[in-house]
Amino acid sequence: MRFLSFEANGQAGIGWVKDIHATDFVNLTLAAPELPRNLKDLICAKGGLAAADAAARKAPASAVQTISSVTMLPLIPNPGKIVCMGLNYADHAKEGGNARPEYPSFFLRGNSSMVGHNQAIVRPKASTQLDYEAELAVIIGKKARHLTADNALECIAGYSCFNDGSIRNYQRKSSQWTIGKNFDGTGPFGPCLVTPEECSRPSHPIAFKWQSHARRQYRCVFVECGRSLTHHHRVHDLGARRCHHHGNTCRCGLCTYSTSVDGAWRYL
């Protein structure tokens, strides 16, 4: 299943998208008006995503709209928290002049730092050092705490793309990166939430493709099933230490992943 968040005529809504090649979507406000109008509430509702999927598959033609006709919103416009991991890949750490860490860094992003897919990123007047990072976002699907490596994936509602837009000189002003990661309108989030069953075969990794306005392309591949994962250890590590709620987002670092059959941390 794939879902997006959009705004049209001043009203926010949720769209159901058939597949990666689709140029239109089913407006769930029209196809299933009894369902929640934002994706976080839909995730929170018991059986909400499945109900939306069923309604979309039998929706009338009048509920179908083109994606280009609406404004995309951040995928989860109102998350409880956005937990981000940094320096969790050796190459990226080296690129920034940092030593390989024994443990990834963590920081938070605020809701106002996000923008929707295809929306302009805002470079602040305070700096010219706006930079980009292609990321994997993991959307939490249920309240979770005291997770283990075996059950960490059970709390995931889906995955998406995130551009961790960063103001580099402000990021380096302090040992805490928060100020450089939270300028308003610097973090595109979307376009779609992709549910776990879309990537349920270990031999068929999901490919996320992100393209900047400068026409630079990045193809980021994530293997997303079973114990031979890297990022499920990140979700487990976060969930073992704090409570996560529906619609929270864990942003899992620069997009380069490796597998680990023994559950050990791997750096690329």
C-alpha positions as CSV (number, residue, x, y, z in Angstrom):
1,M,0.0,0.0,0.0
2,R,1.1,3.6,-0.7
3,F,-0.4,6.7,0.8
4,L,0.3,10.4,0.5
5,S,-0.7,13.6,2.3
6,F,-1.9,16.5,0.2
7,E,-3.8,19.8,0.3
8,A,-6.4,21.1,-2.2
9,N,-8.6,24.1,-2.0
10,G,-7.4,24.7,1.5
11,Q,-8.4,21.3,2.7
12,A,-5.9,18.6,3.8
13,G,-6.5,15.0,2.8
14,I,-5.0,11.5,2.3
15,G,-4.4,9.9,-1.1
16,W,-4.1,6.2,-2.0
17,V,-1.5,5.6,-4.7
18,K,-1.7,2.4,-6.8
19,D,2.0,2.0,-7.5
20,I,5.3,3.8,-8.1
21,H,4.4,4.6,-11.7
22,A,1.0,6.2,-10.9
23,T,0.3,9.8,-11.9
24,D,-3.0,10.0,-10.1
25,F,-4.4,9.0,-6.7
26,V,-7.6,8.2,-5.0
27,N,-8.8,11.0,-2.7
28,L,-9.9,9.1,0.4
29,T,-11.9,12.1,1.6
30,L,-14.2,11.3,-1.4
31,A,-13.9,7.6,-1.5
32,A,-14.2,7.0,2.3
33,P,-15.4,10.1,4.1
34,E,-15.8,8.2,7.3
35,L,-12.0,7.7,7.6
36,P,-9.6,10.2,9.3
37,R,-8.4,13.1,7.2
38,N,-4.7,12.9,8.1
39,L,-2.3,10.1,7.8
40,K,-1.3,10.0,11.5
41,D,-4.9,9.5,12.6
42,L,-5.4,6.9,9.9
43,I,-2.4,5.0,11.2
44,C,-3.7,5.3,14.8
45,A,-7.1,3.9,13.9
46,K,-7.3,0.2,14.3
47,G,-7.3,-1.4,10.8
48,G,-7.3,2.1,9.3
49,L,-4.7,1.5,6.5
50,A,-6.4,-1.7,5.5
51,A,-9.8,0.0,5.4
52,A,-8.4,2.8,3.3
53,D,-6.9,0.4,0.9
54,A,-10.1,-1.6,0.5
55,A,-12.1,1.6,-0.1
56,A,-9.6,3.0,-2.6
57,R,-9.7,-0.2,-4.7
58,K,-13.4,0.1,-5.3
59,A,-13.5,4.0,-5.4
60,P,-15.6,5.6,-8.2
61,A,-13.8,7.5,-11.0
62,S,-15.0,10.8,-9.4
63,A,-12.7,10.2,-6.4
64,V,-9.6,10.0,-8.6
65,Q,-7.3,13.1,-9.0
66,T,-4.0,13.8,-10.6
67,I,-1.1,14.1,-8.3
68,S,0.0,17.3,-10.1
69,S,-3.2,19.0,-9.3
70,V,-2.6,19.1,-5.6
71,T,0.0,20.5,-3.2
72,M,1.9,17.8,-1.4
73,L,2.2,18.1,2.4
74,P,4.9,16.5,4.6
75,L,3.9,12.9,4.8
76,I,3.1,13.0,8.5
77,P,2.4,16.7,9.1
78,N,2.0,16.3,12.9
79,P,4.3,13.6,14.2
80,G,4.8,13.3,17.9
81,K,8.6,13.3,17.4
82,I,11.1,13.0,14.6
83,V,14.1,11.1,15.9
84,C,17.2,11.3,13.6
85,M,20.4,9.3,13.6
86,G,23.7,10.7,12.3
87,L,27.2,9.5,11.7
88,N,25.9,5.9,11.4
89,Y,27.9,5.3,8.2
90,A,31.6,5.5,8.2
91,D,31.9,7.1,4.8
92,H,29.6,9.9,5.7
93,A,31.4,10.5,9.0
94,K,34.7,10.7,7.1
95,E,33.2,13.1,4.6
96,G,32.4,15.5,7.4
97,G,35.8,15.2,9.0
98,N,34.6,13.0,11.8
99,A,36.1,9.8,13.2
100,R,34.2,6.6,12.9
101,P,31.9,6.6,16.0
102,E,31.3,3.6,18.2
103,Y,27.7,4.6,18.4
104,P,25.5,6.9,16.2
105,S,24.6,10.4,17.2
106,F,20.9,11.3,17.7
107,F,19.1,14.5,17.3
108,L,15.5,15.7,16.9
109,R,13.8,17.7,14.1
110,G,10.7,19.9,14.6
111,N,7.5,19.9,12.6
112,S,8.1,23.4,11.2
113,S,11.4,22.2,9.6
114,M,9.5,19.9,7.2
115,V,8.0,20.6,3.7
116,G,6.1,18.4,1.3
117,H,7.3,16.6,-1.8
118,N,8.1,18.9,-4.7
119,Q,7.9,22.0,-2.4
120,A,10.7,24.5,-2.4
121,I,13.3,24.3,0.3
122,V,13.9,27.6,2.1
123,R,17.5,28.8,2.4
124,P,17.6,31.2,5.4
125,K,19.1,34.7,5.1
126,A,21.5,33.8,7.9
127,S,23.5,31.3,5.7
128,T,24.4,30.2,2.2
129,Q,25.5,26.8,3.4
130,L,22.3,24.9,2.8
131,D,23.1,21.2,2.1
132,Y,21.1,18.1,1.4
133,E,21.2,14.5,2.6
134,A,19.0,11.6,1.1
135,E,17.6,9.6,4.0
136,L,15.3,6.7,4.8
137,A,12.3,7.6,7.1
138,V,10.7,4.9,9.2
139,I,7.1,5.7,10.3
140,I,6.1,4.1,13.6
141,G,2.7,2.3,13.5
142,K,1.9,1.6,17.1
143,K,3.0,2.5,20.6
144,A,6.3,0.7,21.3
145,R,8.7,0.4,24.1
146,H,11.1,-2.2,25.4
147,L,11.6,-3.5,21.8
148,T,14.0,-6.3,21.0
149,A,15.8,-7.0,17.8
150,D,13.2,-9.8,17.1
151,N,10.1,-7.6,17.3
152,A,11.3,-4.2,16.3
153,L,9.9,-4.4,12.8
154,E,6.4,-5.1,14.1
155,C,5.9,-1.5,15.2
156,I,6.6,-0.1,11.7
157,A,3.7,1.3,9.6
158,G,5.9,2.1,6.6
159,Y,8.8,3.8,5.0
160,S,9.4,7.0,3.0
161,C,12.1,9.3,1.8
162,F,13.4,12.3,3.7
163,N,15.8,15.1,2.6
164,D,17.6,16.1,5.8
165,G,18.3,19.6,4.6
166,S,21.1,21.1,6.8
167,I,22.6,24.5,7.4
168,R,26.2,23.3,7.7
169,N,27.8,26.3,9.4
170,Y,25.1,26.4,12.1
171,Q,25.3,22.6,12.5
172,R,29.0,22.9,13.3
173,K,28.6,25.8,15.8
174,S,27.9,23.3,18.5
175,S,28.5,19.7,19.5
176,Q,24.7,19.4,19.3
177,W,23.4,19.5,15.7
178,T,19.9,20.6,16.4
179,I,20.1,24.3,15.3
180,G,21.6,23.4,11.9
181,K,18.9,20.7,11.3
182,N,15.8,22.7,12.2
183,F,15.6,25.8,10.1
184,D,12.1,26.2,8.9
185,G,11.2,24.6,5.6
186,T,14.4,22.7,5.0
187,G,13.3,19.0,5.3
188,P,11.2,17.6,2.4
189,F,9.3,14.5,3.6
190,G,7.6,12.1,1.2
191,P,6.1,11.6,-1.3
192,C,4.5,8.3,-0.1
193,L,4.3,6.0,2.9
194,V,5.2,2.6,1.6
195,T,3.8,-0.2,3.9
196,P,6.1,-3.1,4.9
197,E,4.4,-5.8,2.7
198,E,5.6,-3.9,-0.3
199,C,9.2,-5.0,0.6
200,S,8.5,-8.3,2.2
201,R,11.0,-10.4,0.2
202,P,14.6,-10.3,1.3
203,S,15.8,-11.1,-2.3
204,H,14.0,-8.0,-3.7
205,P,15.1,-4.8,-2.0
206,I,13.1,-1.7,-2.4
207,A,14.8,1.1,-4.3
208,F,14.2,4.7,-3.2
209,K,15.1,7.4,-5.8
210,W,15.6,11.0,-4.8
211,Q,16.3,13.8,-7.2
212,S,17.3,17.3,-6.3
213,H,16.4,20.5,-8.2
214,A,20.1,20.6,-9.3
215,R,19.3,17.4,-11.2
216,R,21.6,15.3,-9.1
217,Q,20.3,11.8,-8.7
218,Y,20.7,9.3,-5.9
219,R,19.6,5.7,-5.9
220,C,19.3,4.4,-2.3
221,V,18.6,0.7,-1.8
222,F,17.3,-0.8,1.4
223,V,17.0,-4.5,2.3
224,E,13.9,-4.6,4.4
225,C,13.0,-8.0,5.8
226,G,14.1,-10.6,8.3
227,R,17.0,-10.5,10.9
228,S,19.6,-9.6,8.3
229,L,18.8,-5.9,8.6
230,T,20.8,-2.9,9.7
231,H,18.1,-0.3,10.4
232,H,15.8,-2.6,12.5
233,H,18.6,-2.6,15.0
234,R,18.3,1.3,15.0
235,V,14.6,1.0,15.6
236,H,15.2,-1.6,18.3
237,D,17.8,0.6,19.9
238,L,15.5,3.6,20.0
239,G,12.5,1.6,21.2
240,A,14.4,-0.1,24.0
241,R,15.1,3.3,25.6
242,R,12.1,5.4,25.0
243,C,8.4,5.2,24.1
244,H,7.3,5.7,20.5
245,H,3.8,6.5,19.5
246,H,1.7,6.2,16.3
247,G,3.0,8.5,13.5
248,N,6.4,9.2,15.1
249,T,9.2,9.2,12.5
250,C,12.7,7.8,12.9
251,R,15.0,9.2,10.3
252,C,17.8,6.6,9.8
253,G,20.8,8.5,8.5
254,L,22.4,8.9,5.1
255,C,21.1,6.2,2.7
256,T,23.7,3.5,2.5
257,Y,22.8,0.2,4.1
258,S,24.5,-3.2,4.6
259,T,23.1,-6.5,5.8
260,S,24.4,-8.4,8.8
261,V,23.5,-12.0,9.4
262,D,24.9,-12.0,12.9
263,G,23.0,-8.8,14.0
264,A,26.2,-6.8,14.4
265,W,26.4,-3.1,13.5
266,R,27.9,-2.5,10.0
267,Y,29.4,0.6,8.6
268,L,29.9,1.3,4.9
